[in-house]
């Protein structure tokens, strides 16, 4: 994280925005770069006065959504064929894709929302959603809602509390885990309620 921050600070003008956008785009395509750290760096750049915080939030949202949309559209256009390519075969393994498809069938579009907060599942989930021909506007709705929570939250919090960088980073990770836990708990409750209702209705 420190290396990326120092590298970004060495540039002036539009370059910090371009760097953050490109890295977030790469994150969306499945590169093993932590998105949280990139957004943290974006917030620190605003804290140090290198960029405008509002502009950086907009750029970060654009990078995240375009990256997510790219992997979704690759799934929609090429399906499993692209997983045979050396680069994508490491990210989109058959085991991971099968697991994600099962979750999508069980829990529907809510999986897209939850996966936005889970780096290891993000790219496979979005790819599978595309390969299953989920309407793009539906994908964008769930992904966009999740991004509207995480992206501005991280950038703004780091911008305002940059002097507490380490504590802020740990707090952000804790909040994201709580969001995932809450969503999973709600899904489990709804699924359990539906199962009990179905079981009761099937009894003579």
C-alpha positions as CSV (number, residue, x, y, z in Angstrom):
1,X,0.0,0.0,0.0
2,X,2.8,2.4,1.0
3,X,4.6,1.8,-2.3
4,X,1.5,2.5,-4.4
5,X,0.8,5.7,-2.4
6,X,4.3,6.9,-2.8
7,X,4.3,6.1,-6.5
8,X,0.9,7.9,-7.0
9,X,2.2,11.0,-5.0
10,X,5.2,11.3,-7.3
11,X,2.9,12.5,-10.1
12,X,0.9,15.7,-10.5
13,X,-2.0,16.9,-12.5
14,X,-4.4,14.2,-13.8
15,X,-2.0,11.2,-13.4
16,X,-3.1,10.2,-9.8
17,X,-6.7,10.0,-11.1
18,X,-5.5,7.9,-14.1
19,X,-3.4,5.6,-12.0
20,X,-6.3,4.9,-9.5
21,X,-8.7,4.4,-12.4
22,X,-6.4,1.9,-14.2
23,X,-5.7,-0.1,-11.1
24,X,-9.4,-0.3,-10.2
25,X,-10.1,-1.4,-13.7
26,X,-7.5,-4.1,-13.4
27,X,-9.0,-5.2,-10.1
28,X,-12.4,-5.7,-11.8
29,X,-10.8,-7.9,-14.4
30,X,-9.5,-10.2,-11.7
31,X,-5.9,-9.1,-11.2
32,X,-4.8,-10.0,-7.7
33,X,-4.7,-6.3,-6.5
34,X,-6.7,-5.5,-3.4
35,X,-9.4,-3.0,-4.3
36,X,-9.7,-1.8,-0.7
37,X,-6.0,-0.8,-0.7
38,X,-6.4,1.1,-4.0
39,X,-9.5,3.0,-2.6
40,X,-7.5,3.6,0.6
41,X,-4.7,5.1,-1.5
42,X,-7.3,7.3,-3.4
43,X,-8.5,8.6,0.0
44,X,-5.0,9.3,1.2
45,X,-4.2,11.2,-2.1
46,X,-7.2,13.4,-1.3
47,X,-6.0,13.8,2.3
48,X,-2.6,15.0,1.2
49,X,-4.2,17.5,-1.2
50,X,-3.0,15.7,-4.4
51,X,-6.5,15.3,-5.7
52,X,-10.0,16.6,-5.2
53,X,-11.9,14.2,-3.1
54,X,-15.2,14.5,-5.0
55,X,-13.5,14.0,-8.3
56,X,-11.6,11.0,-6.9
57,X,-14.8,9.4,-5.7
58,X,-16.3,9.8,-9.2
59,X,-13.1,8.4,-10.9
60,X,-13.1,5.5,-8.4
61,X,-16.7,4.7,-9.1
62,X,-16.1,4.7,-12.8
63,X,-13.0,2.4,-12.5
64,X,-14.9,0.0,-10.3
65,X,-18.1,-0.2,-12.4
66,X,-16.3,-0.3,-15.7
67,X,-14.0,-3.1,-14.4
68,X,-16.9,-5.1,-13.0
69,X,-18.9,-4.6,-16.2
70,X,-15.9,-5.7,-18.3
71,X,-15.7,-9.1,-16.7
72,X,-19.5,-9.5,-16.8
73,X,-19.6,-8.7,-20.5
74,X,-16.7,-11.1,-21.2
75,X,-18.8,-13.8,-19.5
76,X,-21.9,-12.8,-21.6
77,X,-20.0,-12.8,-24.9
78,X,-17.5,-15.7,-24.6
79,X,-18.8,-17.9,-21.7
80,X,-16.6,-20.8,-20.6
81,X,-14.5,-20.5,-23.8
82,X,-12.5,-17.6,-22.3
83,X,-11.6,-19.7,-19.2
84,X,-9.2,-21.7,-21.5
85,X,-7.0,-18.7,-21.9
86,X,-3.9,-18.9,-19.7
87,X,-4.6,-15.6,-17.8
88,X,-8.3,-16.3,-17.1
89,X,-7.8,-19.9,-16.3
90,X,-6.0,-18.9,-13.1
91,X,-8.7,-16.6,-12.0
92,X,-11.8,-18.4,-13.3
93,X,-11.1,-22.0,-12.2
94,X,-13.8,-24.6,-12.9
95,X,-14.3,-25.3,-9.2
96,X,-14.8,-21.7,-8.4
97,X,-17.2,-21.1,-11.3
98,X,-19.3,-24.2,-10.4
99,X,-19.5,-23.0,-6.8
100,X,-20.6,-19.5,-7.8
101,X,-23.2,-20.8,-10.3
102,X,-24.7,-22.9,-7.5
103,X,-24.9,-19.9,-5.2
104,X,-26.5,-17.8,-8.0
105,X,-29.1,-20.5,-8.6
106,X,-29.8,-20.8,-4.9
107,X,-29.8,-17.1,-3.8
108,X,-30.3,-15.2,-7.1
109,X,-29.1,-11.7,-7.7
110,X,-28.3,-11.0,-4.1
111,X,-25.1,-12.9,-4.5
112,X,-23.9,-10.1,-6.9
113,X,-24.4,-7.5,-4.1
114,X,-22.6,-9.6,-1.5
115,X,-19.7,-10.6,-3.8
116,X,-18.8,-6.9,-4.3
117,X,-17.4,-7.0,-0.7
118,X,-15.6,-10.3,-1.2
119,X,-12.5,-10.0,-3.4
120,X,-12.0,-13.7,-4.1
121,X,-15.5,-14.2,-5.3
122,X,-16.0,-10.9,-7.2
123,X,-14.6,-11.7,-10.6
124,X,-16.0,-15.3,-10.8
125,X,-19.5,-14.1,-9.7
126,X,-19.7,-11.3,-12.2
127,X,-18.3,-13.6,-15.0
128,X,-20.9,-16.3,-14.2
129,X,-23.7,-13.7,-14.0
130,X,-22.7,-12.7,-17.6
131,X,-22.4,-16.3,-18.8
132,X,-25.9,-17.0,-17.4
133,X,-27.2,-14.1,-19.5
134,X,-28.4,-12.1,-16.6
135,X,-29.7,-8.7,-18.0
136,X,-26.9,-6.1,-17.7
137,X,-29.2,-3.5,-16.1
138,X,-30.0,-6.0,-13.3
139,X,-26.3,-6.7,-12.8
140,X,-25.5,-3.0,-12.8
141,X,-28.3,-2.3,-10.3
142,X,-27.0,-4.8,-7.7
143,X,-23.3,-4.1,-8.3
144,X,-23.9,-0.4,-8.4
145,X,-25.8,-0.4,-5.1
146,X,-22.9,-2.2,-3.4
147,X,-20.3,0.1,-5.0
148,X,-22.2,3.1,-3.8
149,X,-21.8,1.9,-0.3
150,X,-18.1,0.8,-0.4
151,X,-16.4,3.2,-2.7
152,X,-17.5,6.6,-1.4
153,X,-17.3,5.3,2.2
154,X,-13.7,4.2,2.0
155,X,-12.5,7.3,0.1
156,X,-14.4,9.8,2.3
157,X,-13.5,8.2,5.6
158,X,-9.8,8.0,4.7
159,X,-9.9,11.6,3.4
160,X,-11.3,12.8,6.7
161,X,-9.2,10.6,9.0
162,X,-6.0,10.2,7.1
163,X,-4.0,11.0,10.2
164,X,-5.3,7.7,11.7
165,X,-4.4,5.7,8.6
166,X,-3.7,2.3,10.1
167,X,-6.8,2.4,12.4
168,X,-9.0,3.6,9.6
169,X,-7.9,0.8,7.3
170,X,-8.6,-1.9,9.9
171,X,-12.0,-0.3,10.7
172,X,-13.0,-0.3,7.1
173,X,-12.2,-4.0,6.8
174,X,-14.3,-4.7,9.9
175,X,-17.3,-2.7,8.5
176,X,-17.1,-4.6,5.2
177,X,-17.1,-7.9,7.0
178,X,-20.2,-6.8,9.1
179,X,-22.0,-5.8,5.9
180,X,-21.4,-9.2,4.4
181,X,-22.4,-11.0,7.6
182,X,-25.6,-8.9,7.7
183,X,-26.6,-9.6,4.1
184,X,-25.8,-13.4,4.5
185,X,-27.9,-13.5,7.7
186,X,-30.9,-11.9,5.9
187,X,-30.6,-14.3,3.0
188,X,-30.4,-17.3,5.3
189,X,-33.5,-16.0,7.2
190,X,-35.5,-15.5,4.1
191,X,-34.4,-18.9,2.7
192,X,-35.3,-20.6,6.0
193,X,-38.7,-19.0,6.2
194,X,-39.5,-19.9,2.6
195,X,-38.4,-23.5,3.3
196,X,-40.6,-23.8,6.4
197,X,-43.5,-22.3,4.5
198,X,-43.1,-24.7,1.6
199,X,-42.8,-27.7,4.0
200,X,-45.9,-26.6,5.9
201,X,-47.8,-26.2,2.6
202,X,-46.8,-29.6,1.4
203,X,-48.1,-31.4,4.5
204,X,-51.6,-33.0,4.2
